[in-house]
C-alpha cells in the first residue's frame, strides 16, 4: 500500500507606485504593480473535491484505473483523499488520506478494498509522517513513523500488525507537465526512498494542485524503471 496522496499557501504582494495613491498628494492618477505569485510546496497537496481522471495501468496493456479526489472522514476528521477506482469503474480499490496541519503536510493512512468495494484493510500512520509546509527545492526530510494495519474483514478480521518505516523524501523542484490534454504548472517533483536502501530503488512522485499525484515512477536499486503510471485523461473538473 503506497501512501499518497492541502490547503493553498500563496504569497502575493502589491505596492503603491504613485504618491497620490498613498494619500501623499501629487498626480491625480496612480499605477500599481503586483509581484508574481511564487509557487508554494504546500499548494501541490491542495485537493479539489470532485476532480476525476484516469491513470495508465503500471502493467503494460492493462486497463486504466480511475482516480477521484474527495474530502471525507478518516480517523475522526475530514481529510483530503485520493480514491483509486478499479479499472475506471465506481468500485473502490484504495483510498489515501492527508491534510495540511500547522506543522506540515500530515499523511494519515489508507484503506484497501476487496473486489466488491468493501473495506478490508485499514492502515494508520503515526505522527512522524509529516512533510514541511515550505520545503524548498533541493531540501530533504528524513521521516520515521509507524504504519499500523488492521484487517477489517475476512478470516484475519481484527488482526493488527505494526511496522516501523524510515524514509527520505526530497523535493526536487517545480516542473511543468502536459498530461491528458492539460498543462500543469508548478508541479512538485518528489523523490522518496527507504532508509537504508533495499532492493527497491527510489520512487519519484509528481503532485499537482487540485489533482494530487498525477505521475509516479518506481525504480530498482540499479536505477532502472520497473513501474510507472501517469494521468491519462481528465473525466471531471469542477
Short mmCIF file of the C-alpha atoms (twelve columns), coordinates in Angstrom:
data_MODEL
# 
_entry.id   MODEL 
# 
loop_
_atom_site.group_PDB 
_atom_site.id 
_atom_site.type_symbol 
_atom_site.label_atom_id 
_atom_site.label_alt_id 
_atom_site.label_comp_id 
_atom_site.label_asym_id 
_atom_site.label_seq_id 
_atom_site.Cartn_x 
_atom_site.Cartn_y 
_atom_site.Cartn_z 
_atom_site.pdbx_PDB_model_num 
ATOM 1   C CA . UNK A 1   0.000   0.000   0.000   1 
ATOM 2   C CA . UNK A 2   1.587   3.276   -1.027  1 
ATOM 3   C CA . UNK A 3   0.811   6.380   0.987   1 
ATOM 4   C CA . UNK A 4   -0.031  9.083   -1.297  1 
ATOM 5   C CA . UNK A 5   -1.685  11.297  -1.956  1 
ATOM 6   C CA . UNK A 6   -3.858  20.652  1.356   1 
ATOM 7   C CA . UNK A 7   -4.696  23.940  1.504   1 
ATOM 8   C CA . UNK A 8   -3.142  26.557  -0.722  1 
ATOM 9   C CA . UNK A 9   -0.437  28.864  0.582   1 
ATOM 10  C CA . UNK A 10  0.252   31.528  -1.989  1 
ATOM 11  C CA . UNK A 11  2.153   34.734  -1.399  1 
ATOM 12  C CA . UNK A 12  1.151   37.923  -3.198  1 
ATOM 13  C CA . UNK A 13  2.358   41.474  -2.704  1 
ATOM 14  C CA . UNK A 14  1.297   44.729  -4.242  1 
ATOM 15  C CA . UNK A 15  2.724   48.194  -3.822  1 
ATOM 16  C CA . UNK A 16  1.701   51.755  -4.497  1 
ATOM 17  C CA . UNK A 17  3.692   53.370  -7.276  1 
ATOM 18  C CA . UNK A 18  2.343   56.939  -7.108  1 
ATOM 19  C CA . UNK A 19  2.295   59.315  -4.155  1 
ATOM 20  C CA . UNK A 20  -1.305  60.287  -4.877  1 
ATOM 21  C CA . UNK A 21  -2.425  56.666  -4.384  1 
ATOM 22  C CA . UNK A 22  -0.889  56.693  -0.930  1 
ATOM 23  C CA . UNK A 23  -2.559  59.974  0.073   1 
ATOM 24  C CA . UNK A 24  0.688   61.914  -0.308  1 
ATOM 25  C CA . UNK A 25  -0.594  64.393  -2.932  1 
ATOM 26  C CA . UNK A 26  0.704   64.825  -6.458  1 
ATOM 27  C CA . UNK A 27  -0.668  63.415  -9.710  1 
ATOM 28  C CA . UNK A 28  -4.347  62.552  -9.940  1 
ATOM 29  C CA . UNK A 29  -3.592  59.108  -11.339 1 
ATOM 30  C CA . UNK A 30  -1.920  56.151  -9.722  1 
ATOM 31  C CA . UNK A 31  -0.373  52.992  -11.028 1 
ATOM 32  C CA . UNK A 32  0.303   49.790  -9.173  1 
ATOM 33  C CA . UNK A 33  2.399   46.731  -9.773  1 
ATOM 34  C CA . UNK A 34  1.912   43.253  -8.383  1 
ATOM 35  C CA . UNK A 35  4.754   40.834  -7.942  1 
ATOM 36  C CA . UNK A 36  4.439   37.408  -9.498  1 
ATOM 37  C CA . UNK A 37  2.958   34.832  -7.170  1 
ATOM 38  C CA . UNK A 38  5.647   32.450  -6.008  1 
ATOM 39  C CA . UNK A 39  4.740   28.756  -6.152  1 
ATOM 40  C CA . UNK A 40  4.423   27.103  -2.757  1 
ATOM 41  C CA . UNK A 41  5.242   23.497  -1.923  1 
ATOM 42  C CA . UNK A 42  2.088   23.064  0.180   1 
ATOM 43  C CA . UNK A 43  -0.169  24.057  -2.730  1 
ATOM 44  C CA . UNK A 44  0.738   20.826  -4.536  1 
ATOM 45  C CA . UNK A 45  -1.253  18.959  -1.884  1 
ATOM 46  C CA . UNK A 46  -4.386  21.072  -2.196  1 
ATOM 47  C CA . UNK A 47  -7.363  18.955  -3.256  1 
ATOM 48  C CA . UNK A 48  -10.269 19.987  -5.473  1 
ATOM 49  C CA . UNK A 49  -13.102 17.673  -4.460  1 
ATOM 50  C CA . UNK A 50  -14.839 16.187  -7.480  1 
ATOM 51  C CA . UNK A 51  -11.822 16.180  -9.794  1 
ATOM 52  C CA . UNK A 52  -11.624 12.812  -11.547 1 
ATOM 53  C CA . UNK A 53  -9.269  11.295  -14.077 1 
ATOM 54  C CA . UNK A 54  -7.769  8.029   -15.264 1 
ATOM 55  C CA . UNK A 55  -4.218  6.823   -14.703 1 
ATOM 56  C CA . UNK A 56  -2.449  4.471   -17.073 1 
ATOM 57  C CA . UNK A 57  -2.063  0.978   -15.650 1 
ATOM 58  C CA . UNK A 58  1.515   0.344   -14.479 1 
ATOM 59  C CA . UNK A 59  1.382   -3.065  -16.154 1 
ATOM 60  C CA . UNK A 60  1.776   -2.663  -19.905 1 
ATOM 61  C CA . UNK A 61  -1.501  -3.345  -21.684 1 
ATOM 62  C CA . UNK A 62  -3.569  -3.210  -18.509 1 
ATOM 63  C CA . UNK A 63  -6.822  -1.319  -18.037 1 
ATOM 64  C CA . UNK A 64  -6.561  2.262   -16.800 1 
ATOM 65  C CA . UNK A 65  -7.616  2.955   -13.215 1 
ATOM 66  C CA . UNK A 66  -9.918  5.787   -12.214 1 
ATOM 67  C CA . UNK A 67  -8.930  8.388   -9.622  1 
ATOM 68  C CA . UNK A 68  -11.342 10.610  -7.678  1 
ATOM 69  C CA . UNK A 69  -10.326 13.489  -5.409  1 
ATOM 70  C CA . UNK A 70  -12.508 13.903  -2.324  1 
ATOM 71  C CA . UNK A 71  -12.787 15.338  1.161   1 
ATOM 72  C CA . UNK A 72  -14.045 12.652  3.530   1 
ATOM 73  C CA . UNK A 73  -13.721 11.383  7.087   1 
ATOM 74  C CA . UNK A 74  -10.738 9.336   8.195   1 
ATOM 75  C CA . UNK A 75  -9.528  8.918   11.767  1 
ATOM 76  C CA . UNK A 76  -12.150 11.211  13.243  1 
ATOM 77  C CA . UNK A 77  -11.909 14.198  10.919  1 
ATOM 78  C CA . UNK A 78  -12.416 15.207  7.287   1 
ATOM 79  C CA . UNK A 79  -9.214  14.755  5.291   1 
ATOM 80  C CA . UNK A 80  -8.139  15.208  1.712   1 
ATOM 81  C CA . UNK A 81  -8.457  11.905  -0.105  1 
ATOM 82  C CA . UNK A 82  -7.260  10.270  -3.297  1 
ATOM 83  C CA . UNK A 83  -9.572  7.391   -4.140  1 
ATOM 84  C CA . UNK A 84  -8.458  4.849   -6.717  1 
ATOM 85  C CA . UNK A 85  -11.210 3.031   -8.611  1 
ATOM 86  C CA . UNK A 86  -10.991 -0.440  -10.092 1 
ATOM 87  C CA . UNK A 87  -10.487 -0.284  -13.854 1 
ATOM 88  C CA . UNK A 88  -12.063 3.183   -14.008 1 
ATOM 89  C CA . UNK A 89  -15.350 1.871   -12.570 1 
ATOM 90  C CA . UNK A 90  -17.057 3.293   -9.477  1 
ATOM 91  C CA . UNK A 91  -15.754 0.442   -7.292  1 
ATOM 92  C CA . UNK A 92  -13.020 1.490   -4.887  1 
ATOM 93  C CA . UNK A 93  -9.676  -0.279  -4.709  1 
ATOM 94  C CA . UNK A 94  -7.850  2.079   -2.321  1 
ATOM 95  C CA . UNK A 95  -8.077  5.469   -0.634  1 
ATOM 96  C CA . UNK A 96  -5.222  7.570   0.756   1 
ATOM 97  C CA . UNK A 97  -5.603  10.428  3.233   1 
ATOM 98  C CA . UNK A 98  -3.616  13.542  4.186   1 
ATOM 99  C CA . UNK A 99  -4.182  17.080  5.453   1 
ATOM 100 C CA . UNK A 100 -2.375  20.355  5.936   1 
ATOM 101 C CA . UNK A 101 -1.587  20.957  9.587   1 
ATOM 102 C CA . UNK A 102 0.277   23.784  11.303  1 
ATOM 103 C CA . UNK A 103 3.456   21.686  11.348  1 
ATOM 104 C CA . UNK A 104 3.267   20.384  7.780   1 
ATOM 105 C CA . UNK A 105 1.585   18.036  5.325   1 
ATOM 106 C CA . UNK A 106 0.424   15.137  7.503   1 
ATOM 107 C CA . UNK A 107 -0.217  11.760  5.887   1 
ATOM 108 C CA . UNK A 108 -2.783  9.831   7.913   1 
ATOM 109 C CA . UNK A 109 -3.103  6.423   6.286   1 
ATOM 110 C CA . UNK A 110 -5.089  4.480   3.748   1 
ATOM 111 C CA . UNK A 111 -7.852  1.974   3.163   1 
ATOM 112 C CA . UNK A 112 -7.701  -1.100  0.938   1 
ATOM 113 C CA . UNK A 113 -10.855 -2.595  -0.558  1 
ATOM 114 C CA . UNK A 114 -11.796 -6.056  -1.825  1 
ATOM 115 C CA . UNK A 115 -13.132 -6.833  -5.291  1 
ATOM 116 C CA . UNK A 116 -16.629 -5.716  -4.332  1 
ATOM 117 C CA . UNK A 117 -15.510 -2.348  -2.989  1 
ATOM 118 C CA . UNK A 118 -15.834 -3.281  0.696   1 
ATOM 119 C CA . UNK A 119 -13.091 -2.001  3.002   1 
ATOM 120 C CA . UNK A 120 -10.875 -4.872  4.115   1 
ATOM 121 C CA . UNK A 121 -7.619  -3.326  5.373   1 
ATOM 122 C CA . UNK A 122 -7.004  -0.064  7.222   1 
ATOM 123 C CA . UNK A 123 -3.522  1.374   7.722   1 
ATOM 124 C CA . UNK A 124 -2.870  4.304   10.045  1 
ATOM 125 C CA . UNK A 125 0.405   6.226   10.123  1 
ATOM 126 C CA . UNK A 126 1.881   7.677   13.291  1 
ATOM 127 C CA . UNK A 127 2.580   11.405  13.522  1 
ATOM 128 C CA . UNK A 128 6.111   11.086  12.140  1 
ATOM 129 C CA . UNK A 129 4.816   11.075  8.559   1 
ATOM 130 C CA . UNK A 130 4.842   14.843  8.046   1 
ATOM 131 C CA . UNK A 131 6.438   16.916  5.286   1 
ATOM 132 C CA . UNK A 132 7.372   20.566  5.984   1 
ATOM 133 C CA . UNK A 133 4.896   23.087  4.579   1 
ATOM 134 C CA . UNK A 134 7.542   25.271  2.986   1 
ATOM 135 C CA . UNK A 135 10.039  22.765  1.592   1 
ATOM 136 C CA . UNK A 136 12.466  24.356  -0.842  1 
ATOM 137 C CA . UNK A 137 13.878  22.809  -3.997  1 
ATOM 138 C CA . UNK A 138 16.786  20.582  -3.020  1 
ATOM 139 C CA . UNK A 139 15.578  20.120  0.564   1 
ATOM 140 C CA . UNK A 140 15.139  16.646  2.060   1 
ATOM 141 C CA . UNK A 141 13.225  15.365  5.065   1 
ATOM 142 C CA . UNK A 142 14.059  12.128  6.841   1 
ATOM 143 C CA . UNK A 143 10.850  10.575  8.156   1 
ATOM 144 C CA . UNK A 144 10.470  7.873   10.810  1 
ATOM 145 C CA . UNK A 145 6.979   6.615   11.536  1 
ATOM 146 C CA . UNK A 146 4.918   3.524   12.280  1 
ATOM 147 C CA . UNK A 147 2.307   2.026   9.976   1 
ATOM 148 C CA . UNK A 148 -0.349  0.030   11.831  1 
ATOM 149 C CA . UNK A 149 -2.535  -2.161  9.624   1 
ATOM 150 C CA . UNK A 150 -5.777  -3.743  10.801  1 
ATOM 151 C CA . UNK A 151 -7.789  -6.325  8.867   1 
ATOM 152 C CA . UNK A 152 -11.436 -5.304  8.752   1 
ATOM 153 C CA . UNK A 153 -12.951 -8.420  7.197   1 
ATOM 154 C CA . UNK A 154 -12.244 -11.995 6.231   1 
ATOM 155 C CA . UNK A 155 -10.560 -14.736 8.225   1 
ATOM 156 C CA . UNK A 156 -7.990  -12.266 9.596   1 
ATOM 157 C CA . UNK A 157 -10.535 -9.687  10.748  1 
ATOM 158 C CA . UNK A 158 -9.308  -7.888  13.856  1 
ATOM 159 C CA . UNK A 159 -5.666  -8.846  13.395  1 
ATOM 160 C CA . UNK A 160 -3.218  -5.952  13.607  1 
ATOM 161 C CA . UNK A 161 0.372   -5.512  12.525  1 
ATOM 162 C CA . UNK A 162 2.693   -2.550  13.081  1 
ATOM 163 C CA . UNK A 163 5.893   -1.903  11.167  1 
ATOM 164 C CA . UNK A 164 8.460   0.855   11.598  1 
ATOM 165 C CA . UNK A 165 9.359   2.790   8.451   1 
ATOM 166 C CA . UNK A 166 12.276  5.091   7.748   1 
ATOM 167 C CA . UNK A 167 12.249  7.118   4.544   1 
ATOM 168 C CA . UNK A 168 13.890  10.090  2.904   1 
ATOM 169 C CA . UNK A 169 11.651  12.456  0.930   1 
ATOM 170 C CA . UNK A 170 13.381  15.024  -1.291  1 
ATOM 171 C CA . UNK A 171 11.723  17.959  -3.026  1 
ATOM 172 C CA . UNK A 172 13.484  18.238  -6.379  1 
ATOM 173 C CA . UNK A 173 11.640  21.349  -7.536  1 
ATOM 174 C CA . UNK A 174 8.694   22.521  -9.635  1 
ATOM 175 C CA . UNK A 175 8.039   21.225  -13.135 1 
ATOM 176 C CA . UNK A 176 5.546   21.770  -15.928 1 
ATOM 177 C CA . UNK A 177 3.830   18.650  -17.264 1 
ATOM 178 C CA . UNK A 178 1.279   18.253  -20.050 1 
ATOM 179 C CA . UNK A 179 -0.877  15.189  -19.474 1 
ATOM 180 C CA . UNK A 180 -4.378  14.290  -20.633 1 
ATOM 181 C CA . UNK A 181 -4.578  17.445  -22.726 1 
ATOM 182 C CA . UNK A 182 -3.944  19.734  -19.735 1 
ATOM 183 C CA . UNK A 183 -0.775  21.638  -18.887 1 
ATOM 184 C CA . UNK A 184 0.045   21.537  -15.186 1 
ATOM 185 C CA . UNK A 185 2.399   24.220  -13.902 1 
ATOM 186 C CA . UNK A 186 4.301   24.273  -10.614 1 
ATOM 187 C CA . UNK A 187 4.039   20.517  -10.202 1 
ATOM 188 C CA . UNK A 188 6.023   19.288  -7.187  1 
ATOM 189 C CA . UNK A 189 8.530   16.605  -8.086  1 
ATOM 190 C CA . UNK A 190 9.361   14.490  -5.038  1 
ATOM 191 C CA . UNK A 191 11.681  11.531  -4.665  1 
ATOM 192 C CA . UNK A 192 11.209  9.069   -1.816  1 
ATOM 193 C CA . UNK A 193 13.441  6.194   -0.794  1 
ATOM 194 C CA . UNK A 194 13.768  3.769   2.082   1 
ATOM 195 C CA . UNK A 195 16.454  4.110   4.743   1 
ATOM 196 C CA . UNK A 196 18.565  2.028   4.435   1 
ATOM 197 C CA . UNK A 197 18.133  1.384   0.715   1 
ATOM 198 C CA . UNK A 198 16.895  -2.067  -0.217  1 
ATOM 199 C CA . UNK A 199 16.159  -3.973  -3.394  1 
ATOM 200 C CA . UNK A 200 13.678  -1.313  -4.404  1 
ATOM 201 C CA . UNK A 201 15.166  1.965   -5.554  1 
ATOM 202 C CA . UNK A 202 13.692  5.451   -5.162  1 
ATOM 203 C CA . UNK A 203 10.173  6.334   -6.227  1 
ATOM 204 C CA . UNK A 204 9.541   9.659   -7.966  1 
ATOM 205 C CA . UNK A 205 6.151   11.288  -7.423  1 
ATOM 206 C CA . UNK A 206 4.639   14.313  -9.148  1 
ATOM 207 C CA . UNK A 207 1.889   16.193  -7.242  1 
ATOM 208 C CA . UNK A 208 -0.268  18.881  -8.870  1 
ATOM 209 C CA . UNK A 209 -2.538  21.386  -7.157  1 
ATOM 210 C CA . UNK A 210 -6.121  20.111  -7.056  1 
ATOM 211 C CA . UNK A 211 -5.260  16.767  -8.667  1 
ATOM 212 C CA . UNK A 212 -2.955  15.039  -6.225  1 
ATOM 213 C CA . UNK A 213 -0.404  12.633  -7.680  1 
ATOM 214 C CA . UNK A 214 -0.542  12.788  -11.480 1 
ATOM 215 C CA . UNK A 215 2.571   10.773  -12.229 1 
ATOM 216 C CA . UNK A 216 4.615   8.107   -10.412 1 
ATOM 217 C CA . UNK A 217 7.728   6.171   -11.302 1 
ATOM 218 C CA . UNK A 218 9.346   3.330   -9.341  1 
ATOM 219 C CA . UNK A 219 12.898  2.126   -9.910  1 
ATOM 220 C CA . UNK A 220 15.021  -0.772  -8.743  1 
ATOM 221 C CA . UNK A 221 18.301  -0.457  -6.834  1 
ATOM 222 C CA . UNK A 222 20.168  -0.069  -10.116 1 
ATOM 223 C CA . UNK A 223 18.019  2.870   -11.221 1 
ATOM 224 C CA . UNK A 224 16.024  1.015   -13.882 1 
ATOM 225 C CA . UNK A 225 12.332  1.910   -14.102 1 
ATOM 226 C CA . UNK A 226 10.253  -1.087  -13.031 1 
ATOM 227 C CA . UNK A 227 6.810   0.505   -12.854 1 
ATOM 228 C CA . UNK A 228 5.239   3.814   -13.821 1 
ATOM 229 C CA . UNK A 229 1.855   5.422   -14.302 1 
ATOM 230 C CA . UNK A 230 0.570   8.870   -15.244 1 
ATOM 231 C CA . UNK A 231 -2.626  10.830  -15.743 1 
ATOM 232 C CA . UNK A 232 -4.228  9.715   -18.997 1 
ATOM 233 C CA . UNK A 233 -7.500  11.635  -19.331 1 
ATOM 234 C CA . UNK A 234 -9.494  14.055  -17.177 1 
ATOM 235 C CA . UNK A 235 -13.095 12.926  -16.696 1 
ATOM 236 C CA . UNK A 236 -14.337 15.620  -14.291 1 
ATOM 237 C CA . UNK A 237 -13.007 19.045  -13.338 1 
ATOM 238 C CA . UNK A 238 -15.388 21.161  -11.221 1 
# 
